[in-house]
Every structure is written in structure tokens, then in C-alpha cells.
Amino acid sequence: MEDTPVPQVPPLVPVMTLERFATLTGLDESVVYGHVRRGYLPAVKMGKYRLINVALLQTQCLQQEDWA
């Protein structure tokens, strides 16, 4: 059985591009863009770029009742 390489995310990446987030999560870029537009994923705009706020997303996930 071959080991497929797993994308690695450094532990302290506060933001990343929508494209990189899509690659790491296995979602289509259009799905990620739609989630950002609907407010399901936190994002910040820096100049002409929109970046996923990974730090805020992680905090939100850990604060949900399911994790308590």
C-alpha cells in the first residue's frame, strides 16, 4: 500500500490564500470562494487579495460546543 503525501500546514499560519486552503482541505476553489462570500469561512482582504483567516477559523472550531 502506497503512502500518499499529506499536505502539511505549519502550525502558526494565520492566513492563507483561498487556493491554498482549497488544496489543503480538498475542496474546489469555487466552493471555498462561495463559503467566503456567504460568511461561512472567515476571510480578510489585503489589497487585491482575499485570504482565509485560519487563526480565527481554528478558534471558532475549538469554541464550538461539540469540542467541549
Secondary structure, DSSP 8 states (H G I E B T S, - for coil): ----------TT--EEEHHHHHHHHT--HHHHHHHHHHTSS-EEEETTEEEEEHHHHHHHHHHSGGG-
